[in-house]
Amino acid sequence: MTGKQLKNSILQWAIQGKLVPQDPNDEPASVLLEKIRAEKARLVKEGKIKKDKKESIIYRGEDNSYYEKFAHGKVVCIDDEIPFEIPTGWEWCRLKEVIQLLSGRDLEPSQYNNEGVGIPYMTGASNFTNDKLVVNRWTKGPVTVSHSGDLLITCKGTIGTMSFNDIGDIHIARQIMGISSLYVNLQYVKLFLEIYVVELQKAARSIIPGISRDDILSAILPLPPTKEQKRIVDKINEILPIVKRYSIYQIQQDELNSKIKSLLRKSILQEAIQGKLIPQDPNDEPASVLLQHIKEEKLRLVKEGKLKKKDVIDSIIFKGDDNKYYEKVGKETKEITEEIPFEIPTSWEWIRGKTAFHQMESTKPKGENFLYVDVDAVNNMQNVIDKAKTIVTSKAPSRATRKLHTGDVLFSMVRPYLRNIALVKEEYAEAIASTGFYVIRPTCALFSPYLFYLMLSSYVVDGLNQYMKGDNSPSINNGHIENYLYPLPPINEQKRIVSMIEKILDRIKG
């Protein structure tokens, strides 16, 4: 439960009479309402206020239904408006029966200033910060004046933001309404409105959402006895600081949980590609045999005319008797110890991307339309393609040239999409990717899902990120990926690694 959900639950208990116990000695709310009606009748008689022609009384009939009786005598059943049962001693009433509502009015620029001359002028939600009012305008000609102690509520644009007027006399614009009352505890009204604000937001109309006076005045208020209102407010004031602390801790915990999952994922992938996630099996055919398989596979492609002989890179990386690492390409051998980032099991091999991967297949879109995968089509949170577009071939972008195959791995080379990495599923086997991707086509030495997790690892992503260049659109190039060193386990171990990764990641998600 979030801090906001907990607060709303507590407020809901409060207005349902479940937060504090009732006291049978309290003067019931029905007496309070009678006093209010008598006082209003007196003020009407003295000409100080106008009679409300829509004045009403809400009561429960002998049939247990709720009814509203209006001043002109009409009686209406309002069971569908009553949201819950309230304790004995409480009453339902329209909010207009217990408050006065002041609507704001906008001023012309010539009527206000920024120099602190006059009284504060509040224009909207921007003046409400952490339950406090922020003054940045003043006026010498106030018209709609809110007084100290009034409850202010935003009613246009941002709806339902509230704060008490703790400044004194202020002019309010039409984006704000002021609530005052001689009869009820305004802090109780505020906590009721914090729950009711959802209904106010639903009632908002026009392009710039706004609510009317009637939206507030017609709200049905569960009214406790006067003394219970104070007990509720006191209890809320006691509880909310604790709820606020809970909210802070809960947010921190959520952030920590999110970070932990991310860190665990990184750690698991790093352990996996270093040969530390699962034990090695001495019966596995070593990765050194895979290097020969790669060479045979590429020579076959040369024979079939699908690959040029110059593109068959005969690269072998090995550890010498001096415990240093060397790379032999053709007849040339050079030391590369400084390039080796970590130790790998004896049955594994280091391999360059240009040896481990097939060349990308370039093509032009064919037919009436084609499925296009641009760099932003990959969801970098779930690492899947989820926004591929069907494009009319005649309108194909020039960068749509890289054919996809089932089992390929898409690796974005352009910031901010560098972590947009995805394993190509069968449904995208005939799609065409943007040149913003390096389309990694694994040779026979690589199990596609292992390659996918390898490319997701921090070793690869962060390692390649160091080559990022460019001011307007920073990127890496094909050579960076092709010349990078990748750890190659035996093929059976690759499959076991993938199985373990997916088992652990599934648990982390749960």
C-alpha positions as CSV (number, residue, x, y, z in Angstrom):
1,M,0.0,0.0,0.0
2,T,1.4,3.4,-1.0
3,G,1.4,6.4,1.4
4,K,-1.3,8.0,-0.6
5,Q,-3.5,4.9,-0.5
6,L,-2.9,4.6,3.3
7,K,-3.8,8.3,3.8
8,N,-7.0,7.9,1.7
9,S,-8.0,4.8,3.7
10,I,-7.6,6.7,7.0
11,L,-9.6,9.7,5.7
12,Q,-12.3,7.3,4.5
13,W,-12.5,5.7,8.0
14,A,-12.7,9.2,9.4
15,I,-15.7,10.4,7.4
16,Q,-17.4,7.0,8.0
17,G,-17.2,7.4,11.8
18,K,-14.6,4.6,12.1
19,L,-11.5,6.5,13.2
20,V,-12.6,7.6,16.7
21,P,-15.2,6.2,19.0
22,Q,-18.6,8.0,19.3
23,D,-19.5,9.6,22.7
24,P,-23.3,9.2,23.5
25,N,-23.0,12.5,25.5
26,D,-22.2,14.5,22.4
27,E,-24.9,16.8,21.2
28,P,-26.1,15.0,17.9
29,A,-25.5,16.5,14.5
30,S,-29.3,16.9,14.0
31,V,-29.3,19.5,16.8
32,L,-26.4,21.3,15.1
33,L,-28.4,21.4,11.8
34,E,-31.5,22.8,13.6
35,K,-29.4,25.6,15.1
36,I,-27.9,26.4,11.6
37,R,-31.4,26.5,10.0
38,A,-32.7,28.7,12.8
39,E,-29.7,31.1,12.5
40,K,-30.1,31.3,8.7
41,A,-33.9,32.0,9.1
42,R,-33.0,34.9,11.5
43,L,-30.5,36.3,9.0
44,V,-33.0,36.1,6.2
45,K,-35.6,37.9,8.3
46,E,-33.1,40.6,9.1
47,G,-32.3,40.9,5.4
48,K,-28.6,40.0,5.9
49,I,-28.8,37.0,3.5
50,K,-31.1,35.7,0.8
51,K,-33.3,32.7,1.4
52,D,-32.0,29.6,-0.4
53,K,-34.9,28.4,-2.5
54,K,-33.2,25.0,-2.9
55,E,-32.7,24.5,0.9
56,S,-33.3,20.9,1.9
57,I,-33.4,18.4,4.7
58,I,-32.1,14.9,4.3
59,Y,-33.7,12.3,6.5
60,R,-34.2,8.5,6.8
61,G,-37.8,7.3,6.3
62,E,-39.6,4.5,8.2
63,D,-38.9,2.3,5.2
64,N,-35.1,2.7,5.9
65,S,-34.6,4.7,2.7
66,Y,-33.1,8.2,2.6
67,Y,-35.1,11.1,1.4
68,E,-34.4,14.8,0.6
69,K,-37.2,17.3,1.3
70,F,-36.9,20.7,-0.4
71,A,-38.3,24.1,0.9
72,H,-41.1,24.0,-1.7
73,G,-42.3,20.7,-0.3
74,K,-41.0,18.2,-2.9
75,V,-39.6,15.0,-1.5
76,V,-37.1,12.8,-3.4
77,C,-35.6,9.4,-2.6
78,I,-31.8,9.7,-2.7
79,D,-30.7,6.2,-1.7
80,D,-28.4,6.1,-4.8
81,E,-26.5,9.2,-3.5
82,I,-25.8,7.8,0.0
83,P,-22.4,6.0,-0.3
84,F,-22.2,4.3,3.2
85,E,-23.8,4.0,6.6
86,I,-22.9,6.5,9.3
87,P,-23.1,6.2,13.1
88,T,-26.0,7.2,15.3
89,G,-25.7,10.9,16.1
90,W,-24.4,11.8,12.6
91,E,-26.5,13.3,9.8
92,W,-26.3,13.6,6.0
93,C,-26.6,17.1,4.6
94,R,-25.6,19.1,1.5
95,L,-22.3,20.9,2.0
96,K,-24.1,24.2,1.2
97,E,-26.1,23.8,4.4
98,V,-23.0,24.3,6.6
99,I,-20.5,26.4,4.6
100,Q,-20.3,29.7,2.7
101,L,-18.5,29.6,-0.7
102,L,-16.7,32.5,-2.2
103,S,-16.0,32.4,-6.0
104,G,-12.8,34.2,-7.2
105,R,-12.5,36.8,-9.9
106,D,-9.6,37.5,-12.3
107,L,-7.9,40.9,-12.4
108,E,-6.5,42.7,-15.4
109,P,-2.7,43.1,-15.5
110,S,-3.0,46.8,-14.7
111,Q,-4.8,45.9,-11.4
112,Y,-2.0,43.9,-9.8
113,N,1.8,44.3,-9.3
114,N,4.9,42.3,-8.3
115,E,6.2,44.9,-5.9
116,G,4.3,43.9,-2.8
117,V,1.9,46.9,-2.9
118,G,-1.6,46.1,-1.6
119,I,-2.9,42.7,-0.5
120,P,-1.8,39.3,-1.9
121,Y,-3.4,38.1,-5.2
122,M,-3.7,34.4,-5.5
123,T,-4.2,33.2,-9.1
124,G,-4.2,29.4,-9.0
125,A,-2.5,26.1,-8.1
126,S,1.0,27.6,-8.5
127,N,0.3,29.6,-5.3
128,F,-0.1,26.3,-3.4
129,T,3.1,24.6,-2.3
130,N,3.2,21.9,0.4
131,D,-0.1,23.1,2.0
132,K,1.3,26.6,2.2
133,L,0.4,29.7,0.2
134,V,3.1,31.4,-1.9
135,V,2.6,35.1,-2.7
136,N,4.1,36.5,-5.9
137,R,1.5,39.2,-6.8
138,W,-0.4,41.9,-5.0
139,T,-3.3,44.2,-5.7
140,K,-4.5,47.6,-4.4
141,G,-8.0,47.0,-5.7
142,P,-9.3,43.6,-4.2
143,V,-12.8,42.5,-5.1
144,T,-13.3,38.9,-4.0
145,V,-11.5,38.8,-0.6
146,S,-10.8,35.6,1.4
147,H,-10.1,36.1,5.1
148,S,-7.7,34.4,7.4
149,G,-8.8,30.8,8.3
150,D,-10.7,30.2,5.0
151,L,-10.2,26.9,3.2
152,L,-9.0,27.6,-0.3
153,I,-9.6,25.1,-3.1
154,T,-8.5,25.2,-6.8
155,C,-11.5,24.8,-9.1
156,K,-10.0,25.3,-12.6
157,G,-7.1,23.6,-14.4
158,T,-5.7,21.8,-11.4
159,I,-8.8,20.8,-9.4
160,G,-8.9,20.0,-5.7
161,T,-5.6,21.4,-4.4
162,M,-6.3,22.9,-1.0
163,S,-4.7,25.1,1.6
164,F,-5.8,27.2,4.5
165,N,-5.5,30.9,4.3
166,D,-2.9,31.6,6.9
167,I,-1.9,35.0,5.5
168,G,-4.9,37.3,6.1
169,D,-7.0,39.2,3.6
170,I,-6.2,38.1,0.0
171,H,-7.8,38.5,-3.3
172,I,-8.6,35.2,-5.1
173,A,-8.8,34.7,-8.9
174,R,-11.5,32.6,-10.5
175,Q,-9.3,29.5,-10.4
176,I,-9.8,29.4,-6.7
177,M,-12.8,29.2,-4.3
178,G,-12.8,30.1,-0.7
179,I,-14.8,28.1,1.9
180,S,-15.7,29.6,5.3
181,S,-18.1,28.4,8.0
182,L,-19.4,29.5,11.4
183,Y,-20.9,26.1,12.0
184,V,-18.5,23.3,11.3
185,N,-14.8,22.5,11.7
186,L,-13.2,23.5,8.3
187,Q,-10.4,21.0,8.9
188,Y,-13.1,18.3,8.9
189,V,-14.5,19.7,5.7
190,K,-11.0,19.6,4.2
191,L,-10.5,16.0,5.0
192,F,-13.9,15.2,3.5
193,L,-13.0,17.1,0.3
194,E,-9.7,15.3,0.0
195,I,-11.8,12.1,-0.4
196,Y,-14.5,13.8,-2.5
197,V,-12.0,15.4,-4.9
198,V,-12.3,12.4,-7.1
199,E,-15.9,13.2,-7.7
200,L,-15.0,16.9,-8.3
201,Q,-12.5,15.9,-10.9
202,K,-15.0,13.7,-12.7
203,A,-17.4,16.7,-12.8
204,A,-14.8,18.9,-14.5
205,R,-15.8,20.3,-17.8
206,S,-14.4,22.2,-20.8
207,I,-11.0,22.0,-22.5
208,I,-9.4,23.5,-19.4
209,P,-11.1,21.4,-16.7
210,G,-13.2,23.3,-14.3
211,I,-15.9,22.8,-11.7
212,S,-18.9,25.0,-10.7
213,R,-20.0,26.3,-7.4
214,D,-22.8,23.7,-7.4
215,D,-20.4,20.9,-7.8
216,I,-19.1,21.7,-4.3
217,L,-22.2,23.0,-2.7
218,S,-24.3,19.9,-3.7
219,A,-21.8,17.4,-2.2
220,I,-23.4,15.2,0.4
221,L,-21.5,15.6,3.7
222,P,-21.5,13.0,6.5
223,L,-21.8,15.4,9.4
224,P,-20.6,14.3,12.9
225,P,-21.5,16.0,16.1
226,T,-19.4,19.2,16.7
227,K,-17.2,17.6,19.4
228,E,-16.6,14.5,17.3
229,Q,-15.5,16.6,14.4
230,K,-12.7,18.0,16.7
231,R,-11.8,14.5,17.9
232,I,-11.5,13.3,14.3
233,V,-9.4,16.3,13.3
234,D,-7.1,15.9,16.3
235,K,-6.7,12.2,15.5
236,I,-5.9,12.9,11.8
237,N,-3.4,15.5,12.8
238,E,-1.8,12.9,15.1
239,I,-1.7,10.2,12.4
240,L,-0.8,12.1,9.2
241,P,2.8,12.9,10.2
242,I,3.3,9.1,10.7
243,V,1.6,8.5,7.4
244,K,4.0,11.0,5.8
245,R,7.0,9.3,7.2
246,Y,5.6,5.9,6.0
247,S,5.1,7.4,2.6
248,I,8.8,8.6,2.5
249,Y,10.0,5.2,3.7
250,Q,7.7,3.4,1.2
251,I,9.0,5.5,-1.7
252,Q,12.6,4.8,-0.6
253,Q,11.9,1.1,-0.3
254,D,10.3,1.0,-3.8
255,E,13.4,2.8,-5.2
256,L,15.6,0.4,-3.4
257,N,13.6,-2.6,-4.6
258,S,13.8,-1.3,-8.2
259,K,17.6,-0.7,-7.9
260,I,18.1,-4.1,-6.3
261,K,16.3,-5.9,-9.1
262,S,18.4,-4.0,-11.6
263,L,21.6,-4.6,-9.8
264,L,20.7,-8.3,-9.3
265,R,20.0,-8.6,-13.0
266,K,23.4,-7.0,-13.9
267,S,25.1,-9.2,-11.4
268,I,23.5,-12.4,-12.7
269,L,24.4,-11.6,-16.3
270,Q,28.0,-10.7,-15.2
271,E,28.3,-14.0,-13.3
272,A,26.9,-15.8,-16.3
273,I,29.3,-14.5,-18.9
274,Q,32.3,-15.1,-16.5
275,G,31.4,-18.8,-16.1
276,K,30.5,-18.4,-12.4
277,L,26.7,-18.9,-12.6
278,I,26.7,-22.6,-13.1
279,P,29.4,-25.3,-12.8
280,Q,31.3,-26.5,-15.9
281,D,30.8,-30.0,-17.1
282,P,34.1,-31.7,-18.2
283,N,32.1,-33.9,-20.6
284,D,31.1,-30.8,-22.7
285,E,32.8,-30.4,-26.0
286,P,35.2,-27.4,-25.3
287,A,34.7,-24.0,-27.0
288,S,37.9,-24.5,-28.9
289,V,36.1,-27.0,-31.1
290,L,33.5,-24.3,-31.8
291,L,36.2,-22.2,-33.4
292,Q,36.8,-24.9,-36.0
293,H,33.1,-25.3,-36.6
294,I,32.9,-21.5,-37.3
295,K,35.7,-21.7,-39.8
296,E,34.1,-24.7,-41.6
297,E,30.7,-22.9,-41.6
298,K,32.2,-19.8,-43.2
299,L,34.2,-21.7,-45.8
300,R,31.0,-23.5,-46.8
301,L,29.4,-20.1,-47.3
302,V,32.4,-19.0,-49.4
303,K,31.9,-22.1,-51.5
304,E,28.2,-21.3,-52.0
305,G,29.1,-17.8,-53.0
306,K,27.4,-16.2,-50.0
307,L,30.7,-15.0,-48.4
308,K,34.0,-13.7,-49.8
309,K,37.1,-15.6,-48.8
310,K,38.8,-12.4,-47.4
311,D,36.0,-12.1,-44.9
312,V,36.9,-15.4,-43.3
313,I,38.9,-14.1,-40.3
314,D,41.2,-16.8,-38.9
315,S,41.6,-15.3,-35.4
316,I,42.7,-17.5,-32.5
317,I,43.1,-16.1,-29.0
318,F,45.2,-18.2,-26.5
319,K,47.0,-18.1,-23.2
320,G,50.8,-18.6,-23.5
321,D,53.1,-20.4,-21.2
322,D,54.0,-17.0,-19.7
323,N,50.4,-16.7,-18.6
324,K,49.9,-13.8,-21.0
325,Y,47.2,-13.7,-23.7
326,Y,48.0,-13.6,-27.4
327,E,46.0,-13.3,-30.6
328,K,47.1,-15.0,-33.8
329,V,45.6,-13.7,-37.1
330,G,47.0,-15.6,-40.1
331,K,50.8,-15.6,-39.5
332,E,50.9,-12.6,-37.2
333,T,50.7,-13.0,-33.4
334,K,50.5,-10.2,-30.9
335,E,50.0,-9.9,-27.2
336,I,46.6,-8.7,-26.0
337,T,46.8,-9.3,-22.3
338,E,45.6,-5.7,-21.5
339,E,42.4,-6.3,-23.6
340,I,41.3,-9.3,-21.5
341,P,38.8,-8.0,-18.9
342,F,38.5,-11.1,-16.7
343,E,39.4,-14.7,-16.4
344,I,37.2,-17.4,-17.9
345,P,37.0,-21.2,-17.4
346,T,39.5,-23.4,-19.2
347,S,36.9,-24.9,-21.4
348,W,35.9,-21.4,-22.7
349,E,37.5,-19.2,-25.4
350,W,37.8,-15.5,-26.1
351,I,36.5,-14.5,-29.6
352,R,36.2,-11.4,-31.6
353,G,32.8,-10.4,-32.9
354,K,33.9,-10.5,-36.5
355,T,34.7,-14.2,-35.9
356,A,31.7,-15.0,-33.8
357,F,29.1,-13.3,-36.0
358,H,28.0,-13.7,-39.6
359,Q,28.0,-10.6,-41.8
360,M,24.8,-8.5,-41.7
361,E,22.5,-9.1,-44.7
362,S,21.6,-5.9,-46.6
363,T,18.4,-5.8,-48.6
364,K,15.9,-3.4,-50.0
365,P,12.2,-3.6,-49.0
366,K,10.1,-5.6,-51.5
367,G,6.4,-5.9,-52.2
368,E,3.7,-3.3,-51.4
369,N,4.7,-2.9,-47.8
370,F,7.1,-4.3,-45.2
371,L,7.6,-4.5,-41.5
372,Y,10.1,-1.9,-40.3
373,V,12.0,-2.0,-37.0
374,D,13.5,1.4,-36.1
375,V,15.7,1.9,-33.0
376,D,12.8,3.2,-30.9
377,A,10.7,0.1,-31.8
378,V,12.6,-1.9,-29.0
379,N,11.4,-1.6,-25.5
380,N,14.6,-1.3,-23.4
381,M,12.8,-2.2,-20.2
382,Q,11.6,-5.6,-21.4
383,N,14.1,-5.9,-24.3
384,V,11.5,-6.9,-26.9
385,I,10.3,-5.4,-30.2
386,D,7.0,-3.8,-29.5
387,K,6.6,-0.9,-31.9
388,A,7.4,-2.3,-35.3
389,K,5.6,-0.4,-38.1
390,T,4.1,-1.6,-41.4
391,I,5.4,0.9,-44.0
392,V,4.4,1.3,-47.7
393,T,7.5,0.2,-49.6
394,S,7.5,3.3,-51.8
395,K,7.9,5.4,-48.7
396,A,10.6,3.3,-47.1
397,P,13.3,5.4,-45.3
398,S,16.8,5.1,-46.7
399,R,18.1,3.6,-43.5
400,A,15.7,0.5,-43.8
401,T,18.3,-1.9,-45.2
402,R,19.1,-4.6,-42.6
403,K,17.2,-7.9,-43.0
404,L,16.3,-9.8,-39.9
405,H,16.2,-13.5,-39.2
406,T,14.9,-15.6,-36.3
407,G,17.5,-15.7,-33.6
408,D,19.3,-12.5,-34.6
409,V,20.1,-10.0,-31.9
410,L,19.3,-6.4,-32.4
411,F,21.9,-4.1,-30.8
412,S,21.2,-0.3,-31.1
413,M,24.3,1.8,-31.8
414,V,22.8,5.2,-31.3
415,R,22.3,7.1,-28.0
416,P,19.9,7.4,-26.3
417,Y,18.9,4.0,-27.6
418,L,22.1,2.1,-26.8
419,R,20.3,-0.3,-24.4
420,N,17.6,-1.1,-27.0
421,I,18.5,-4.7,-27.4
422,A,16.2,-7.5,-28.5
423,L,16.2,-11.1,-29.6
424,V,14.4,-11.5,-33.0
425,K,11.4,-13.8,-32.7
426,E,9.9,-15.7,-35.6
427,E,7.2,-13.0,-36.2
428,Y,9.9,-10.5,-37.2
429,A,11.9,-13.0,-39.3
430,E,11.2,-11.1,-42.6
431,A,11.3,-7.6,-41.1
432,I,13.8,-5.0,-42.0
433,A,15.8,-3.0,-39.4
434,S,17.2,0.5,-39.4
435,T,20.9,1.0,-39.9
436,G,20.8,2.4,-36.3
437,F,21.0,-1.3,-35.3
438,Y,23.9,-3.8,-35.6
439,V,22.0,-6.9,-36.5
440,I,24.1,-9.7,-34.9
441,R,23.7,-13.0,-36.8
442,P,25.2,-15.7,-34.7
443,T,27.4,-18.4,-36.2
444,C,27.0,-22.1,-35.2
445,A,29.1,-21.4,-32.2
446,L,26.5,-19.3,-30.5
447,F,23.2,-20.2,-28.9
448,S,21.0,-17.2,-29.8
449,P,19.5,-16.7,-26.3
450,Y,23.0,-16.8,-24.8
451,L,24.2,-14.2,-27.3
452,F,21.2,-12.1,-26.3
453,Y,22.0,-12.1,-22.6
454,L,25.7,-11.6,-23.4
455,M,24.9,-8.4,-25.3
456,L,22.6,-7.3,-22.5
457,S,25.4,-7.6,-19.9
458,S,27.1,-4.5,-18.5
459,Y,30.4,-5.8,-19.8
460,V,29.2,-5.4,-23.4
461,V,26.9,-2.4,-23.1
462,D,29.1,-0.3,-20.8
463,G,32.2,-1.5,-22.6
464,L,31.0,-0.4,-26.0
465,N,29.5,2.8,-24.5
466,Q,33.1,4.1,-24.0
467,Y,33.5,4.3,-27.8
468,M,30.5,6.5,-28.2
469,K,31.4,9.6,-30.3
470,G,29.6,12.5,-31.9
471,D,28.0,15.7,-30.6
472,N,24.5,15.8,-32.2
473,S,23.9,12.0,-32.4
474,P,26.5,10.1,-30.5
475,S,27.0,6.5,-31.7
476,I,29.3,3.6,-32.0
477,N,30.1,1.9,-35.3
478,N,30.1,-1.6,-36.7
479,G,33.9,-2.0,-36.1
480,H,33.4,-1.4,-32.4
481,I,31.1,-4.4,-32.1
482,E,33.0,-6.6,-34.5
483,N,36.4,-6.0,-32.8
484,Y,35.1,-6.4,-29.2
485,L,36.1,-9.5,-27.3
486,Y,33.3,-11.9,-26.2
487,P,33.5,-14.9,-23.8
488,L,32.5,-18.1,-25.6
489,P,31.4,-21.1,-23.5
490,P,30.8,-24.6,-24.8
491,I,27.5,-24.8,-26.7
492,N,25.9,-27.1,-24.1
493,E,27.0,-24.8,-21.3
494,Q,25.5,-21.8,-23.1
495,K,22.1,-23.6,-23.0
496,R,22.5,-24.3,-19.3
497,I,23.5,-20.7,-18.6
498,V,20.4,-19.4,-20.4
499,S,18.1,-21.9,-18.5
500,M,19.5,-20.7,-15.2
501,I,19.4,-17.0,-16.1
502,E,15.7,-17.3,-17.1
503,K,14.9,-19.2,-14.0
504,I,16.5,-16.6,-11.7
505,L,15.1,-13.6,-13.6
506,D,11.6,-15.1,-13.4
507,R,12.0,-15.3,-9.6
508,I,13.2,-11.7,-9.5
509,K,10.1,-10.5,-11.4
510,G,7.8,-12.4,-9.1
